[in-house]
Amino acid sequence: MKLKIVFAAALLAVGLSVNAQTIIKFSHVVAADTPKGKAAEFFAKKAAELTKGKVKVEVYANSSLYKDGEEMSSLQLGSVQMLAPSLAKFGPLGVKEFEAFDFPFMFDNYTELHKITQGPVGAALLTKLEPKGIKGLAYWDNGFKSFSANTPLKNVADYKGKKFRIQSSKVLEEEIRSVGGIPQVMAFSEVYQALQTGVVDGTENPISNFYTQKMYEVQKHLSLTNHGYLGYAVIVNKKFWDGLPADIRGELDQAMKEATVYANQIAQEENDKALEAVRKSGKTEVYTPTKEERMALKKAMAPVHIKMADRVGKETLQQFYQATGFDPTKL
């Protein structure tokens, strides 16, 4: 009995309690009813179950904890423990290899994509985050992006002179310029108002984001180009993660594996549901490009691969091309 009291006192002296519960703040920028939002809640539930309540994951959706641009620095400082940023966020952080995911038409389908995200190339990329104080745990899909605007987007010429909101990515800037558009870097939380007020003319998004952020209310046309991929890396503060007991880390790893399977299973399903909802709204005209129109867009954007190769590293690009079979020089 005396030994238990002494042990409890020792724990209290270092700021712990006998029945301490670990709190993980998990912040993200999209709505709770998106694929990422649902997967985050799924992870929180599995973490509680597998650790038998030793870990509580608090999920903060829609940038409710931090502004979009503040989350990465907050993670590095330890103010928030877990994020699921889009892969484009790592370029500005100095890990430019992740911008290979931004290259237009890199993936034609999820099978090609998962050769990277579920294979050795994707795993190696995550390790490049560790010198930044970040531990990469998993990749989560959202989906393939489509362009929207207030005028039809059928031909390459239709993009000329239009201002398109993009994430902060030099590759995405070049993508928009390749078709004569004007790239506008902007926080995700500001996009609706910018579209509403005409600060930007259009955007690129997976359909689930387009719908849950109600962009269909302020965009008259949506072209199903599927020209690029938007996915996320679930990351955690490395010092925090390494400081967890080994058994807790193992249980959280298992929770993340299950959440990742769930996230990737629902990604296409949620985008399909969102597309149907956009159509039913009657506010946005949905257009499916012909094979010829999509190929014309693909050819127009092919020079992006050449111009931006040195930025992400030719070795990284070749690893992607070998996995996907894409060759921009043969278009």
N, C-alpha and C positions, 0 to 999 in steps of 0.2 A: 504493500500500500504506500509506504513511504517512498519507494522507488518511483512509483507512478506519479506521485506529487512532484518529486524532483524533476522527472522527465517533462512533465507539463510546464513547470516553471521555466525549464530550459527553452522549450518551444516558444513560450510567451516572450522570452528575452530577445529572440530573433524575429519577433513580429508575426508569429504563427499561433494558431490555436490548435488544440488537440483534434478538433473536428473541422479543420480549415477547409474551405471550399475554394477551389481555384476559379476565378472569373476570367473569361475570355470575351473581350469586346470585339465583335465581328462587324465591321462597318462596310457598307457598299453603297453605290450611287444610284442604283436603279430601284424600281418599284418592287414591293414584296411579292406581287403576283407574276413576276417574270421568271424565266427558268433559273436565273441566278438567285433571285429572292427565295424561291421555293427550295432550292438546293441548300441554301444557307440555313433555312429553318429545319430542313431534314437533318443536316449535320448537327445542329444544336440538340435536336431530340435524340439522335443516336449517341452523341457524346455523353449526354446525361444518363442514358440507359447503360452504356458499356462501362462507364466509370462509376456506376451506382451512385450518382449524385455528387461525386467528388469534384466534378467540373460542371460549371454552368456557363453556357455560351449565350451571351446577350447579343442579339442581332439588331443592327441599326440600318434600316433601309433608307433610300432616297436622300442620301447625304445628311441624315438627321443628326449625326454626331459631329461630323466635320464637313467643311466644304470640299467639293470635288478636288480642288488643287492642293488641299492641305493634308490629305489622308496619308500620302506616302511618307512625308516627313514625320507625321505623328506616329506612324508605325516604327520608323527608325529610332525615334526618341523613346518609344515604349508607352506612349499615351494610349494607343490602341494596339491590341495584340494581333489581330487578324484582319486581312483585307482580301478582296477578290477583284483586283483591278484588271482592266483590259490589257492585253499584251502590248499595246502601243505605249503604255505608261512607262515601260522600262527603257525605251530609247532615250528620253530626256534624262533618265537616271544615270545614263552612261553605259548601259548594257544594250548596245545597238543591234546586236544579233537578233533580238526579239522582233525587230521591225521587219524581218523576213516574212512574218505572218501578215504584214500589211500589204505585201506586193499583190497587185491586182491579178485575179484569175489564177492564183497559185494552186488552188484546190478546186476540183470539179465536184467533189462529193465528200461525205464524211469518211469514207473508207480511205481515201488518199490523205485526208487530214489526220486521221488517227494513226497513220504510219509514223507521223511526226510526234504528236502529243502523247501517244501511248508507247513510243519506242525510245531507243537510245538517244536519238538526236534531241528530243524534247527533254529527256532527263538530264542530258549534259547542259542544256541551256539553263535549267533551273539552278544548277550548281554555280553558275556565273553570278548569281544574285548574292551569294554568301559573303563576299568581301564588302557588300553594302549593308551587312547586318540583317539580311533577309534570308529566310529559309523557304524554299518553294515546296509546296506539298502536293499540288495536283493541278491539272488543266481541266477547266469546265467549258463546255460548248455553250454558245448562245445560238449562233447560226450564221447564215450567209446574208450579206448586206444587199439592199436595193436602194436605188436613188429615188428621191421625191422632189417635187417642185410644184409651182403653181401653173406651169405650162407643161404640155406633153414632152416626154423624154423618149423619143423613138430612135432618132438618128444622132450620130456624133455631133452634128452641127447644133443640135438642140441644147447642148451643154454650154456652148460658147457664151462668155460674158456673165454667166450666173454665179452668184456667190453661194458656195456650199460649205456648211459647217462640217468640220472634221475634228478629230482628236489631235492632240499635239504629236505630230509624226511627220518627219521630213519626207518619208516615202508617200504618205497620203497627200501631202502638199503637191508633190510631183504628179501623183495620180490625177488630181483635179486639173492641174495645168496641162496635162497631156491631151485633154479634150477641150481646152480653151476656157475652162472654168476658173473661178477665183477662190482659192482655199481660205477659209476663215476658221482659225482655231478658237474653240470656245468650250467652256465647261458644260457638261451634259445637262446640268440643272438649269442652264440659261437658254437652252435651245428653243423651247416652246415660245417663250416671249420674243426671242429674236426672229422666229418665223412669223409670229403674229404681227410684229411691228415692221417687218420687211428689212431688218438688219441683215438677214441672210435670205436667200431665195429658196434654198433647198438643203437637203441633208442626205446622208447615207446611213442606213440602219438595218439591222435584222427587223423583221416585221413585229416581233414581240415588243421591242422597244418603241417602235413607231406607234403601236397601238396603246400600250400602257402609259406612255407619256402624252397621249392624246394629240399627237402631231397630225393625225388625220383631220382634226378640226381646223387646222391652219395650212394644209397642203392639199391642193386639188388633184394632183396626179402622183401616182406611184408606179414606177417601172420595175418589174421583177428581174433585175439584171443579174443578181447573184454573183456580183463581180469581185467580192472580197469577203473575208471571214472576220467575224468578231468573236473572240473567245476570251477567257479569263485565266489567270493563274491565281490559285489560292495560296496566299503567302502569310507568313507569321514572323514576328520579331524573333530573330535567331537566338539572342541571349535568353529571352523568355522561354523559348522552346527547349533549348539545351538545359535549362535549369529545372525542367519538370522531371519528376521521378520517371525512371525508365518504363515502369508498368503503365503509368498514365499516358506517356507518349505512345506506347504500343496500342492502347485502347483508342486513343484519338486518331492514330494512323488508320486503324480499322474503321472507325466512324467516317473518316475522310474517304476511304476506298469505297464504302457503301454509298456515301453522298455523291461521289463522282460518277458512279454507275447510274444513279438516279438522275443526276443533272444531265448527263449526256443522253439518257433515254427520253427525257421529256423535252429536250431542246427543239427537235423537229416538230413534235406534237403541239407544243405551245405556239410555235410560229405558224403552224397550219391553222390553229384555232384563231389566232390573232388576225390572220389574213381574212378569214371568213367574217370576223367581226368588223374589220375595216370595210369590206364589201357591203355588209348589211347596213353600215352607217349611212351609206349613200352620199357621203361627203367627199370621198376621194375616189377618183376613177383609177382602177387597177389595170395596168397594161402588161401583157406578156410579150417581150420582144421576140421576133422571129429568129430563126437560127442565123440568118444573114445579118440581121441587125445586131445580134449579140456578138457575132464574129467580128463585125466592123468595130465595135467597142473594144473588143479584146485586142485587135490589131492596133488600134489607136493608143492603147495603154501599154503595149508591149515594150516600147522604149524605156519605160520606167525601170524595167528590170536591168537594162544596160546602164542607165544613168546612175542608178542608186546602188549598184553592186558593191562598189568600194565602201559604201557607208556601212553595210551590214557584214561585209566580208565575203569574198567570192567562195571561200571554202564552205561557209554556212549555206550560201545559196545553192551550191552544188549538192550538198547533202539533202536539201529540200527537193531539188529537181530530180535527184536519183530516186527519192522515195515516191514522188508524185508522178513522175514521167513528163512533167511540163518542160517545154523548151521554147522560150520566147523568140529564139532566132529562126524558128521554122514556121512562124505564122505568116 
